[in-house]
């Protein structure tokens, strides 16, 4: 699901994978939703710290707009 379409639950755990191999296959059954950041061009990945920052920002933005206590 694209990040901009995902509605974060108030209680959220963010699982980020290795930049080369992604999330270990044995952890995939434990997640409720896989979210991606849509990109254009040849490069199909962002550094993991950039991806984490974008996801945390989107979570915070959604919760601040709704007045939730994060």
C-alpha angles and dihedrals in degrees: 000000000000114000093236091057097046118102107211117221113232090248105053134164115201114210114193123190133219113280092239105035104022123214115348110258092235090062096051095083088058097061126087097204138012112216126193135192107232114232138182128217134032100309110082101184143058127209109275093242091054091048091049092049092050092049093048090048092051091048091049093045092052093047095044092051090052094044093240121161105245 
